[in-house]
Amino acid sequence: MWDGAKGPALEFQRTHDSTYLRSLKIGFNDLMNLHGLPMGIFLLMRICMVTAHKGTELCAIVESMFSLEEIIAITGDVQYMDALERMTFNALPAKPR
């Protein structure tokens, strides 16, 4: 899922066509508005039309964080920095002592 989300950023890096950045922003905003959760992640099961009580796995959170890091490195957009920070501090489980 997130490999596709960072695709427009990678295409912008290759072509320098700002249309890809607009597509990325629209897609990210739509994803978070329609499927986003308060802790900064999106509910995958809702997208896949499976019952919503199953949630999102940890690996999806970590992959989303990696994709946001790549998007930030390419675009430098603070919207994605805020999204990464929100996801990191609110969706990852706490480290046990």
N, CA, C and O atoms as CSV, one atom per row, in Angstrom:
chain,resi,resn,atom,element,x,y,z
A,1,MET,N,N,0.821,-1.190,0.000
A,1,MET,CA,C,0.000,0.000,0.000
A,1,MET,C,C,0.866,1.256,0.000
A,1,MET,O,O,0.682,2.131,-0.846
A,2,TRP,N,N,1.820,1.356,0.949
A,2,TRP,CA,C,2.600,2.572,1.050
A,2,TRP,C,C,3.666,2.678,-0.017
A,2,TRP,O,O,4.139,3.781,-0.292
A,3,ASP,N,N,4.064,1.574,-0.629
A,3,ASP,CA,C,4.972,1.695,-1.759
A,3,ASP,C,C,4.300,2.498,-2.859
A,3,ASP,O,O,4.947,3.294,-3.539
A,4,GLY,N,N,3.003,2.287,-3.033
A,4,GLY,CA,C,2.250,3.062,-4.005
A,4,GLY,C,C,2.087,4.509,-3.589
A,4,GLY,O,O,2.020,5.399,-4.437
A,5,ALA,N,N,2.024,4.750,-2.291
A,5,ALA,CA,C,1.843,6.116,-1.798
A,5,ALA,C,C,3.091,6.957,-2.026
A,5,ALA,O,O,2.990,8.153,-2.298
A,6,LYS,N,N,4.268,6.343,-1.917
A,6,LYS,CA,C,5.476,7.137,-2.142
A,6,LYS,C,C,5.860,7.164,-3.621
A,6,LYS,O,O,6.823,7.833,-3.995
A,7,GLY,N,N,5.129,6.454,-4.453
A,7,GLY,CA,C,5.392,6.439,-5.888
A,7,GLY,C,C,5.421,7.816,-6.530
A,7,GLY,O,O,6.344,8.110,-7.289
A,8,PRO,N,N,4.425,8.685,-6.247
A,8,PRO,CA,C,4.481,10.024,-6.841
A,8,PRO,C,C,5.721,10.817,-6.427
A,8,PRO,O,O,6.259,11.585,-7.225
A,9,ALA,N,N,6.174,10.636,-5.190
A,9,ALA,CA,C,7.389,11.341,-4.749
A,9,ALA,C,C,8.603,10.843,-5.522
A,9,ALA,O,O,9.467,11.631,-5.908
A,10,LEU,N,N,8.665,9.543,-5.745
A,10,LEU,CA,C,9.778,8.985,-6.510
A,10,LEU,C,C,9.742,9.457,-7.964
A,10,LEU,O,O,10.783,9.732,-8.561
A,11,GLU,N,N,8.541,9.547,-8.525
A,11,GLU,CA,C,8.413,10.051,-9.899
A,11,GLU,C,C,8.789,11.526,-9.977
A,11,GLU,O,O,9.397,11.958,-10.957
A,12,PHE,N,N,8.430,12.309,-8.946
A,12,PHE,CA,C,8.843,13.710,-8.922
A,12,PHE,C,C,10.363,13.811,-8.886
A,12,PHE,O,O,10.953,14.648,-9.570
A,13,GLN,N,N,10.993,12.958,-8.088
A,13,GLN,CA,C,12.451,12.965,-7.995
A,13,GLN,C,C,13.090,12.664,-9.354
A,13,GLN,O,O,14.138,13.210,-9.701
A,14,ARG,N,N,12.442,11.793,-10.101
A,14,ARG,CA,C,12.980,11.401,-11.406
A,14,ARG,C,C,12.726,12.455,-12.469
A,14,ARG,O,O,13.606,12.740,-13.282
A,15,THR,N,N,11.510,13.046,-12.473
A,15,THR,CA,C,11.109,13.925,-13.574
A,15,THR,C,C,11.084,15.417,-13.228
A,15,THR,O,O,11.127,16.256,-14.128
A,16,HIS,N,N,11.016,15.754,-11.952
A,16,HIS,CA,C,10.866,17.136,-11.478
A,16,HIS,C,C,9.564,17.765,-11.964
A,16,HIS,O,O,9.480,18.983,-12.119
A,17,ASP,N,N,8.556,16.942,-12.203
A,17,ASP,CA,C,7.229,17.401,-12.599
A,17,ASP,C,C,6.389,17.574,-11.337
A,17,ASP,O,O,6.102,16.594,-10.649
A,18,SER,N,N,5.993,18.808,-11.025
A,18,SER,CA,C,5.273,19.093,-9.777
A,18,SER,C,C,3.870,18.492,-9.734
A,18,SER,O,O,3.236,18.485,-8.679
A,19,THR,N,N,3.385,17.995,-10.850
A,19,THR,CA,C,2.094,17.311,-10.861
A,19,THR,C,C,2.111,16.115,-9.908
A,19,THR,O,O,1.102,15.810,-9.272
A,20,TYR,N,N,3.243,15.448,-9.813
A,20,TYR,CA,C,3.355,14.293,-8.923
A,20,TYR,C,C,3.245,14.701,-7.455
A,20,TYR,O,O,2.680,13.960,-6.651
A,21,LEU,N,N,3.774,15.867,-7.100
A,21,LEU,CA,C,3.660,16.332,-5.715
A,21,LEU,C,C,2.221,16.672,-5.363
A,21,LEU,O,O,1.773,16.409,-4.247
A,22,ARG,N,N,1.490,17.260,-6.317
A,22,ARG,CA,C,0.076,17.548,-6.077
A,22,ARG,C,C,-0.706,16.253,-5.919
A,22,ARG,O,O,-1.577,16.159,-5.054
A,23,SER,N,N,-0.407,15.256,-6.742
A,23,SER,CA,C,-1.080,13.961,-6.630
A,23,SER,C,C,-0.791,13.309,-5.286
A,23,SER,O,O,-1.688,12.736,-4.668
A,24,LEU,N,N,0.439,13.392,-4.833
A,24,LEU,CA,C,0.824,12.831,-3.545
A,24,LEU,C,C,0.052,13.497,-2.416
A,24,LEU,O,O,-0.463,12.818,-1.528
A,25,LYS,N,N,-0.029,14.819,-2.444
A,25,LYS,CA,C,-0.724,15.560,-1.385
A,25,LYS,C,C,-2.213,15.225,-1.370
A,25,LYS,O,O,-2.789,15.013,-0.303
A,26,ILE,N,N,-2.832,15.176,-2.531
A,26,ILE,CA,C,-4.260,14.846,-2.616
A,26,ILE,C,C,-4.505,13.425,-2.126
A,26,ILE,O,O,-5.427,13.185,-1.347
A,27,GLY,N,N,-3.685,12.484,-2.580
A,27,GLY,CA,C,-3.848,11.088,-2.172
A,27,GLY,C,C,-3.643,10.897,-0.686
A,27,GLY,O,O,-4.410,10.177,-0.046
A,28,PHE,N,N,-2.617,11.531,-0.116
A,28,PHE,CA,C,-2.355,11.409,1.316
A,28,PHE,C,C,-3.492,12.020,2.127
A,28,PHE,O,O,-3.958,11.419,3.096
A,29,ASN,N,N,-3.937,13.202,1.739
A,29,ASN,CA,C,-5.045,13.850,2.455
A,29,ASN,C,C,-6.322,13.023,2.380
A,29,ASN,O,O,-7.020,12.869,3.382
A,30,ASP,N,N,-6.632,12.492,1.208
A,30,ASP,CA,C,-7.818,11.645,1.063
A,30,ASP,C,C,-7.714,10.390,1.923
A,30,ASP,O,O,-8.682,10.003,2.578
A,31,LEU,N,N,-6.552,9.757,1.924
A,31,LEU,CA,C,-6.351,8.543,2.721
A,31,LEU,C,C,-6.571,8.829,4.205
A,31,LEU,O,O,-7.268,8.078,4.888
A,32,MET,N,N,-5.984,9.904,4.700
A,32,MET,CA,C,-6.110,10.203,6.123
A,32,MET,C,C,-7.511,10.717,6.485
A,32,MET,O,O,-8.002,10.438,7.579
A,33,ASN,N,N,-8.149,11.454,5.593
A,33,ASN,CA,C,-9.500,11.944,5.877
A,33,ASN,C,C,-10.532,10.826,5.852
A,33,ASN,O,O,-11.460,10.820,6.660
A,34,LEU,N,N,-10.377,9.890,4.940
A,34,LEU,CA,C,-11.373,8.826,4.799
A,34,LEU,C,C,-11.094,7.613,5.677
A,34,LEU,O,O,-12.031,6.945,6.116
A,35,HIS,N,N,-9.818,7.314,5.941
A,35,HIS,CA,C,-9.464,6.081,6.655
A,35,HIS,C,C,-8.531,6.312,7.845
A,35,HIS,O,O,-8.082,5.357,8.478
A,36,GLY,N,N,-8.243,7.570,8.146
A,36,GLY,CA,C,-7.291,7.867,9.212
A,36,GLY,C,C,-7.867,7.644,10.603
A,36,GLY,O,O,-9.072,7.777,10.820
A,37,LEU,N,N,-6.997,7.307,11.534
A,37,LEU,CA,C,-7.345,7.117,12.936
A,37,LEU,C,C,-6.691,8.218,13.758
A,37,LEU,O,O,-5.738,8.842,13.290
A,38,PRO,N,N,-7.176,8.475,14.975
A,38,PRO,CA,C,-6.634,9.567,15.780
A,38,PRO,C,C,-5.132,9.489,16.051
A,38,PRO,O,O,-4.485,10.521,16.231
A,39,MET,N,N,-4.574,8.284,16.081
A,39,MET,CA,C,-3.148,8.161,16.386
A,39,MET,C,C,-2.254,8.372,15.171
A,39,MET,O,O,-1.040,8.197,15.268
A,40,GLY,N,N,-2.820,8.740,14.044
A,40,GLY,CA,C,-2.023,9.109,12.882
A,40,GLY,C,C,-1.802,8.008,11.866
A,40,GLY,O,O,-1.042,8.194,10.916
A,41,ILE,N,N,-2.441,6.876,12.040
A,41,ILE,CA,C,-2.335,5.801,11.057
A,41,ILE,C,C,-3.679,5.658,10.355
A,41,ILE,O,O,-4.657,6.301,10.739
A,42,PHE,N,N,-3.727,4.829,9.343
A,42,PHE,CA,C,-4.985,4.577,8.650
A,42,PHE,C,C,-5.379,3.127,8.858
A,42,PHE,O,O,-4.526,2.254,9.020
A,43,LEU,N,N,-6.662,2.883,8.852
A,43,LEU,CA,C,-7.187,1.555,9.104
A,43,LEU,C,C,-7.210,0.761,7.806
A,43,LEU,O,O,-8.056,1.000,6.945
A,44,LEU,N,N,-6.293,-0.175,7.666
A,44,LEU,CA,C,-6.169,-0.963,6.437
A,44,LEU,C,C,-7.388,-1.827,6.179
A,44,LEU,O,O,-7.809,-1.983,5.033
A,45,MET,N,N,-7.945,-2.376,7.210
A,45,MET,CA,C,-9.065,-3.291,7.010
A,45,MET,C,C,-10.282,-2.583,6.430
A,45,MET,O,O,-11.077,-3.196,5.718
A,46,ARG,N,N,-10.430,-1.312,6.726
A,46,ARG,CA,C,-11.547,-0.566,6.166
A,46,ARG,C,C,-11.349,-0.397,4.665
A,46,ARG,O,O,-12.314,-0.433,3.901
A,47,ILE,N,N,-10.105,-0.214,4.242
A,47,ILE,CA,C,-9.807,-0.061,2.820
A,47,ILE,C,C,-10.052,-1.377,2.082
A,47,ILE,O,O,-10.538,-1.380,0.951
A,48,CYS,N,N,-9.712,-2.493,2.731
A,48,CYS,CA,C,-9.849,-3.809,2.110
A,48,CYS,C,C,-11.255,-4.372,2.219
A,48,CYS,O,O,-11.503,-5.499,1.790
A,49,MET,N,N,-12.180,-3.607,2.786
A,49,MET,CA,C,-13.580,-4.008,2.950
A,49,MET,C,C,-13.734,-5.244,3.844
A,49,MET,O,O,-14.635,-6.056,3.639
A,50,VAL,N,N,-12.866,-5.375,4.816
A,50,VAL,CA,C,-12.973,-6.424,5.821
A,50,VAL,C,C,-13.506,-5.750,7.074
A,50,VAL,O,O,-13.427,-4.528,7.200
A,51,THR,N,N,-14.041,-6.521,7.991
A,51,THR,CA,C,-14.607,-5.919,9.189
A,51,THR,C,C,-13.582,-5.027,9.887
A,51,THR,O,O,-12.403,-5.369,9.977
A,52,ALA,N,N,-14.043,-3.893,10.372
A,52,ALA,CA,C,-13.143,-2.862,10.889
A,52,ALA,C,C,-12.538,-3.196,12.245
A,52,ALA,O,O,-11.611,-2.508,12.671
A,53,HIS,N,N,-13.010,-4.201,12.927
A,53,HIS,CA,C,-12.480,-4.483,14.263
A,53,HIS,C,C,-11.105,-5.144,14.231
A,53,HIS,O,O,-10.491,-5.323,15.283
A,54,LYS,N,N,-10.614,-5.504,13.067
A,54,LYS,CA,C,-9.330,-6.199,12.980
A,54,LYS,C,C,-8.135,-5.254,13.031
A,54,LYS,O,O,-7.037,-5.689,13.378
A,55,GLY,N,N,-8.311,-3.983,12.700
A,55,GLY,CA,C,-7.267,-2.993,12.882
A,55,GLY,C,C,-6.124,-3.036,11.890
A,55,GLY,O,O,-6.273,-3.493,10.757
A,56,THR,N,N,-4.965,-2.543,12.347
A,56,THR,CA,C,-3.760,-2.437,11.538
A,56,THR,C,C,-2.604,-3.060,12.309
A,56,THR,O,O,-2.486,-2.862,13.518
A,57,GLU,N,N,-1.762,-3.801,11.629
A,57,GLU,CA,C,-0.642,-4.474,12.292
A,57,GLU,C,C,0.553,-3.543,12.432
A,57,GLU,O,O,0.658,-2.530,11.740
A,58,LEU,N,N,1.446,-3.906,13.338
A,58,LEU,CA,C,2.646,-3.113,13.605
A,58,LEU,C,C,3.497,-2.956,12.353
A,58,LEU,O,O,4.055,-1.884,12.120
A,59,CYS,N,N,3.605,-3.996,11.551
A,59,CYS,CA,C,4.437,-3.907,10.351
A,59,CYS,C,C,3.918,-2.834,9.390
A,59,CYS,O,O,4.708,-2.193,8.697
A,60,ALA,N,N,2.610,-2.636,9.344
A,60,ALA,CA,C,2.053,-1.592,8.480
A,60,ALA,C,C,2.437,-0.210,8.982
A,60,ALA,O,O,2.666,0.704,8.191
A,61,ILE,N,N,2.508,-0.061,10.303
A,61,ILE,CA,C,2.907,1.224,10.879
A,61,ILE,C,C,4.363,1.522,10.535
A,61,ILE,O,O,4.692,2.632,10.118
A,62,VAL,N,N,5.230,0.533,10.710
A,62,VAL,CA,C,6.650,0.726,10.443
A,62,VAL,C,C,6.899,0.979,8.957
A,62,VAL,O,O,7.725,1.823,8.608
A,63,GLU,N,N,6.208,0.271,8.091
A,63,GLU,CA,C,6.349,0.500,6.650
A,63,GLU,C,C,5.845,1.893,6.269
A,63,GLU,O,O,6.430,2.558,5.414
A,64,SER,N,N,4.767,2.327,6.903
A,64,SER,CA,C,4.252,3.675,6.645
A,64,SER,C,C,5.255,4.726,7.084
A,64,SER,O,O,5.442,5.735,6.404
A,65,MET,N,N,5.903,4.492,8.223
A,65,MET,CA,C,6.921,5.420,8.707
A,65,MET,C,C,8.093,5.496,7.730
A,65,MET,O,O,8.596,6.583,7.445
A,66,PHE,N,N,8.527,4.349,7.220
A,66,PHE,CA,C,9.625,4.341,6.250
A,66,PHE,C,C,9.249,5.104,4.986
A,66,PHE,O,O,10.047,5.879,4.459
A,67,SER,N,N,8.033,4.883,4.507
A,67,SER,CA,C,7.590,5.583,3.303
A,67,SER,C,C,7.527,7.088,3.542
A,67,SER,O,O,7.917,7.870,2.676
A,68,LEU,N,N,7.039,7.496,4.711
A,68,LEU,CA,C,7.009,8.925,5.021
A,68,LEU,C,C,8.417,9.506,5.087
A,68,LEU,O,O,8.639,10.637,4.655
A,69,GLU,N,N,9.369,8.746,5.621
A,69,GLU,CA,C,10.757,9.215,5.656
A,69,GLU,C,C,11.287,9.444,4.241
A,69,GLU,O,O,11.970,10.436,3.988
A,70,GLU,N,N,10.979,8.542,3.330
A,70,GLU,CA,C,11.405,8.707,1.938
A,70,GLU,C,C,10.735,9.921,1.299
A,70,GLU,O,O,11.377,10.689,0.581
A,71,ILE,N,N,9.439,10.087,1.567
A,71,ILE,CA,C,8.705,11.233,1.023
A,71,ILE,C,C,9.292,12.532,1.557
A,71,ILE,O,O,9.446,13.496,0.806
A,72,ILE,N,N,9.620,12.570,2.844
A,72,ILE,CA,C,10.201,13.768,3.457
A,72,ILE,C,C,11.562,14.077,2.835
A,72,ILE,O,O,11.872,15.234,2.552
A,73,ALA,N,N,12.367,13.045,2.626
A,73,ALA,CA,C,13.695,13.258,2.038
A,73,ALA,C,C,13.593,13.864,0.639
A,73,ALA,O,O,14.463,14.634,0.230
A,74,ILE,N,N,12.555,13.525,-0.080
A,74,ILE,CA,C,12.393,14.021,-1.446
A,74,ILE,C,C,11.723,15.391,-1.475
A,74,ILE,O,O,12.161,16.288,-2.196
A,75,THR,N,N,10.645,15.550,-0.677
A,75,THR,CA,C,9.847,16.775,-0.770
A,75,THR,C,C,10.224,17.840,0.249
A,75,THR,O,O,10.137,19.033,-0.044
A,76,GLY,N,N,10.640,17.427,1.436
A,76,GLY,CA,C,10.906,18.383,2.505
A,76,GLY,C,C,9.650,19.035,3.057
A,76,GLY,O,O,9.738,20.044,3.756
A,77,ASP,N,N,8.490,18.484,2.759
A,77,ASP,CA,C,7.202,19.048,3.161
A,77,ASP,C,C,6.931,18.755,4.640
A,77,ASP,O,O,6.993,17.604,5.070
A,78,VAL,N,N,6.629,19.806,5.415
A,78,VAL,CA,C,6.404,19.633,6.852
A,78,VAL,C,C,5.115,18.877,7.165
A,78,VAL,O,O,4.978,18.340,8.264
A,79,GLN,N,N,4.177,18.821,6.236
A,79,GLN,CA,C,2.952,18.045,6.459
A,79,GLN,C,C,3.299,16.583,6.703
A,79,GLN,O,O,2.716,15.944,7.579
A,80,TYR,N,N,4.237,16.055,5.941
A,80,TYR,CA,C,4.624,14.658,6.095
A,80,TYR,C,C,5.496,14.463,7.340
A,80,TYR,O,O,5.480,13.393,7.948
A,81,MET,N,N,6.248,15.487,7.713
A,81,MET,CA,C,7.019,15.425,8.963
A,81,MET,C,C,6.085,15.345,10.159
A,81,MET,O,O,6.309,14.560,11.080
A,82,ASP,N,N,5.038,16.159,10.143
A,82,ASP,CA,C,4.050,16.125,11.224
A,82,ASP,C,C,3.351,14.771,11.285
A,82,ASP,O,O,3.113,14.233,12.366
A,83,ALA,N,N,3.025,14.229,10.119
A,83,ALA,CA,C,2.361,12.927,10.073
A,83,ALA,C,C,3.269,11.829,10.621
A,83,ALA,O,O,2.809,10.945,11.343
A,84,LEU,N,N,4.547,11.883,10.283
A,84,LEU,CA,C,5.504,10.896,10.788
A,84,LEU,C,C,5.652,11.011,12.299
A,84,LEU,O,O,5.661,9.997,12.996
A,85,GLU,N,N,5.764,12.212,12.804
A,85,GLU,CA,C,5.901,12.400,14.249
A,85,GLU,C,C,4.662,11.899,14.987
A,85,GLU,O,O,4.769,11.217,16.006
A,86,ARG,N,N,3.503,12.238,14.471
A,86,ARG,CA,C,2.246,11.797,15.096
A,86,ARG,C,C,2.158,10.276,15.122
A,86,ARG,O,O,1.792,9.685,16.138
A,87,MET,N,N,2.491,9.654,14.014
A,87,MET,CA,C,2.443,8.196,13.915
A,87,MET,C,C,3.459,7.558,14.866
A,87,MET,O,O,3.146,6.579,15.545
A,88,THR,N,N,4.657,8.103,14.913
A,88,THR,CA,C,5.724,7.527,15.722
A,88,THR,C,C,5.382,7.567,17.205
A,88,THR,O,O,5.542,6.568,17.906
A,89,PHE,N,N,4.918,8.705,17.682
A,89,PHE,CA,C,4.685,8.858,19.111
A,89,PHE,C,C,3.341,8.321,19.581
A,89,PHE,O,O,3.151,8.123,20.780
A,90,ASN,N,N,2.405,8.080,18.669
A,90,ASN,CA,C,1.072,7.648,19.094
A,90,ASN,C,C,0.687,6.240,18.664
A,90,ASN,O,O,-0.191,5.636,19.280
A,91,ALA,N,N,1.313,5.701,17.631
A,91,ALA,CA,C,0.887,4.395,17.121
A,91,ALA,C,C,1.838,3.265,17.477
A,91,ALA,O,O,1.418,2.110,17.555
A,92,LEU,N,N,3.108,3.571,17.694
A,92,LEU,CA,C,4.055,2.515,18.051
A,92,LEU,C,C,3.852,2.112,19.508
A,92,LEU,O,O,3.565,2.966,20.347
A,93,PRO,N,N,3.995,0.841,19.818
A,93,PRO,CA,C,3.876,0.428,21.221
A,93,PRO,C,C,5.075,0.921,22.035
A,93,PRO,O,O,6.168,1.116,21.505
A,94,ALA,N,N,4.844,1.114,23.320
A,94,ALA,CA,C,5.930,1.557,24.205
A,94,ALA,C,C,6.923,0.423,24.416
A,94,ALA,O,O,6.553,-0.750,24.386
A,95,LYS,N,N,8.173,0.776,24.625
A,95,LYS,CA,C,9.225,-0.224,24.856
A,95,LYS,C,C,9.085,-0.765,26.281
A,95,LYS,O,O,9.038,0.019,27.229
A,96,PRO,N,N,9.018,-2.076,26.447
A,96,PRO,CA,C,8.935,-2.625,27.796
A,96,PRO,C,C,10.260,-2.469,28.528
A,96,PRO,O,O,11.320,-2.454,27.903
A,97,ARG,N,N,10.204,-2.356,29.817
A,97,ARG,CA,C,11.430,-2.214,30.625
A,97,ARG,C,C,12.019,-3.544,30.943
A,97,ARG,O,O,13.049,-3.618,31.613
